[in-house]
Amino acid sequence: MRDKIAAIGIALAFGLGGCASQQSPPPPVTLVAHAAPKAETAPAPVTGANLLAEQPLEVRQAVADHKSTDDWPSYKTPAYVLYPYGKVAEPLIDCAPLRTTDMQLEPGETITDVALGDSERWMVTPASSGDPRNPTPHLAVKPKAAGIATNLTIYTTRHIYHLILRSRPGHEMQQVEFYYPDDLLAAMEQADQEAKQETEDAKADDPAVTPLASLDPGILNFSYKVAGPNVPWKPVRAFDDGSHVFIQMPAGMKSSEAPALLIAAGDGNEMVNYRVRGDYYVVDRLFDQAVLVSGVGRAQDRIQIAYTGAAR
């Protein structure tokens, strides 16, 4: 790579040598990527792994096990049950007479309706917890007698839950929760896609990367003249590769000094698409006349860039 860059530098040096007798040559074209100072490092994009790390230990273990078993387990303790939503046909909820079992649903969803098979001997009371702006919905379930059973359907803004309720003293569950495998995997995949795209966009827009190292020096056309006052941001040179014009700005130019680029069009000037890459303005098209403008009114400075080569 170093040999290639050195060869490019030598070729450019010979190409500029013919003007040495008339004026001092500008510094050589820098063809290596270099880092521009950054005021602040952008935070890393959120990935699927980041989302998974925020889940409870049981859910993280379930995702890991699913990769090898293709199953989604339920987790049960004497007082607590965690069911995978949509992976168990009708989860069983064991309760005790005249005692409530708390069912916690997904944070952010809203219960819109509840259908209880036996509303005479069972009570279901909606509740919520957490931030009122983004509450977590709950249902408090209580049977009035032992040895009875019914079904419960819960309708929310995101899901429909089909459950079986049983009154079994001594086997009651104090708390029932759900995890959501399909939603979690979809969110992780979307996060990874967005993180990948964000990383690619950041690389494409990174001003620290100068897109010159891959150019063939044999195709570069330096037939451009830069004229105007010796302002701090006066370009060192301009050249093209047949489709883009590269305007090399002086090293260390402050972002506050960066002028606007206009090209001649008809009787006036118009804006043109360009990107800043390191010390270069990279213009997305060729032009015959352009102007760099900074300031307003009498304090305005203008630098002319003119193509002086053969007709194209």
N, C-alpha and C positions, 0 to 999 in steps of 0.2 A: 504494500500500500504506500509506504514512504517513497519507494522508487517511482511509483506511478505519479504521485503528487509532485516529486522533484522534476520528473520529465515534463509535466504540465507547466510547472513554473518556468523551466528553461525555454519551452516553446513560446510562452507568452512574452518572456524577456526578449527573445529574438524578434517577435512580432512588433514589439514596441521600440526596438532599437533604431528603426529608421528615422524616428523623430528626435533622437537624442542630440543631433547637431543643432536643432533649432531651439529646444527648451529642455529643461531638466525633466527627466521622466518621472511620472508619479510612482509611488511605491508599488511593488508587485501585487498582482491579484492574489488574494488569500483564498485558497481552494480547500481549506480544511474546515470542518465544523468546529465552532468554538462556542464557549459558554458566555452568554451575556448575564450580567448581574440581575438577580431577581429580588424584588423587594419582599416578597412573601411566597412561601411554598404552598401550592394549592393542596388541599386535603386529598388523600387517596380516595378514589371512588369506592362506594359500598359494593361489596361482592356477595355472592351467595354464601360463602363461608362466614362472612360477617353476620348475615342474618341468622344462620344456623347457630352461631356462637351465643346469640341472645336467647335461644330457647332453653327450657329446663333440661336438666341432665337426661331425664327419661326420653325426651324427644330427640335429643342428639344421638342417644344410643339407638333409638328406633330407626333413625335415618341410616345409621351405620350398618345395623343388622339387615335392613331392607335391601341393601345392595347385594347381599349374599343369599338371603332367604326369600326375598320378594314378599314377605309378610309384614303386617303392621300389628305389633303386639298391643295388648292392653296391660296396664300396670295396676296391681291391686295390693292394698295393705288393709289391715283391719278397719281403718277409718277413712281411707282415701282411695278413689278409683280414677284412673285416667284412661279414657276410651279414644281410639282413633276414629274420628268422624268419617262416616261413609264406608268404613271397612268392617263394621259389625252390623249385621242385619237389624236387630232390635236389641240394643244394650239393656241389660237388666239393672234396675235400680232397686236395691233392697232397703226398706224403711222399717221403722218401729212405730207402733201405735202412739199417737199423741206426742210424737217427737218429729222434729223437722230434719229433712235431709236437704242440704244446700246443693243446687246444681248451678255451676258456673259455665256460661257460654263464652263465645269469642268476644274479646274487647272490641268495641266499636259497632257491633251489630245491634239491632233493635228488635225486640220481640213485638210482633204485630198481632199475633193471635195464639191462643192455646186451646186445644181440643182434648178434653179429659173424658175417658170412657165411662167412669163411675164418679160422677160429681157429687153423689149423695154421701159416699163414705170416704172420699178423698178430697183434700184441700190443696190447691196450688196457688201460691201467692208470688207475683212478680216483684222483683227488687233490683237494685243496682248498687254498684260500688265504684270507688275511684273518682277521677276527675269528672265533674258534671258535664264538661264539654265533650268528653269522649268516654262515657261510662262503660263499665263491664256489666252486662245483664246477668241476673240470677233468677232462679225459681226456687222457692221454698216449698217442698213437697211433704205432706203429712197425712198418713192414714188414720182413720178413726177407730179401726179394729184390727185384730190380728188375723192372719190366715186369709187375707183377701188380696186380690190382684186386679189390675186393669191396665189399659194402655194409655199413653200420653203422646200427643203430637204437638210439637212446638214450631210455630212459623216465625221466621225472623227475616230481616232485610237481606240476609246472606244465605241462610240454610233452612232446611226443614229436618227436624229431629223426630224420629219414630222410636219410642221407648216403651219398655214393659216395666210397670211398677208392681212390686210385691211387698206385702207387709209381713216381715219375718223377724220377730223379736229376737235379739241376740245376734243377728247377722246384719244389722242395719249399717248403712254407709253414711258417715257424717258429711262427706263432701264428694261430689262427682264433678269431674272436669273433662274437657275434650281437647285433643290436639288435631290438627287439620293437615294431613299428609299431602293431599293434592294441592291445596292452597300454598303450603310451604314450599313444595318443589317448584311450583310455577313461579312463585316470588323469587326463589333462589336463581332459577334460570333467567328470569327477566333482569335481575340485578347483575348477573354475570354478563349478559348481553350489553346492558347499558354501560357497565364498567369498561368492557372491551371497546365499545364505541367511543366512550369518553377518553380513554387512553389514546386511541387512534387519532381522535380530533385534536387532543393536546399535542401529539407529536407533529401533526400537520400544521398546527398553528404556532409551534414553538419558535420564537424569534432567535433562539440560540443555534438553530440549525441553518447553515448556509448551503443552499442546494447547488453547489458548483463542483463538488469533488467528482461527480460522475460525468461532467461535460467533456467532450472531445475538444481540445484546444484548437484543432484544425478547422473547426466550424465557427469559431468565435469571430465576430465582426466588430472591430473597434472604430469604425468610421462614424464617430460621433464627436461633436465639439461642445464643450461646456463653457459658457461665457456668462459673465456677470461679476458683481462685486465680491470681494474676498470675505464673505460672511463665514462664521464658524461651521456652517452646515453645507458649504459649497461642495458638490460631489467631486470625488477624485477622478472618476472616469465613468463612461457608459459604454456598453457593448451589448450585442445580442447573439443568440444562438440559432437564429432563423425563425423563432416563434415567440421568444420572450426577450425583453430588454432588461438588462441588469445595470442598475445605477449604484455605483459604489460610493457610499457616504464616508466622511472622515471618521476614523476610529474614535470612540468615546463621545459621539454626538449625544447630547442629552435628549431624552424623549420630549421635553418641553420645547426643544428647538426644531423638532421634526416638521419640515414644511409639507404643504399639500402639493400633490402632483396633478397637473392638468395637461391635456394634449390639445393641439390645434385642431379645430373642426369648423369648417366654413369660415365665417367672419369672426369667430370667437374661440373660446376654449371650453372644454368639457371635462368632467371627471372621468377617470379611468380606473379599472380594477387593478390593484397592485397589493402586494404583501411585503411586510418588512421581515427580512431574514438576516439576523446579525447586523452587519454594516451595509446591507444591500436593500434597495427597493427593487422588487421583482415585478415587472409590468407584464400583464397577461397577453399583450399584443405588441406588434411593432408600431413605430410611429416615425414621422418625419420631423415634427416640431413638438416640443414639450416645454413646460415651464414649472419650476418649483417656486412656490409662493409662501411667504411667512410674514405675518403682521398685517396691518390694515392702514389705509390712508397713506399719509406721507411717510409713515414709519414702515411701510411695506417693503420687503426685499424680494427680488425676483432673480432667478437663475435660469438662463435659457439652455436647453439641450437640443441640438440640431443634428439630424442625420446628414452626413456629408459624402456618403458612398454612392455607388452606382444605383441607377433606378431599379426598383424591385417590384 
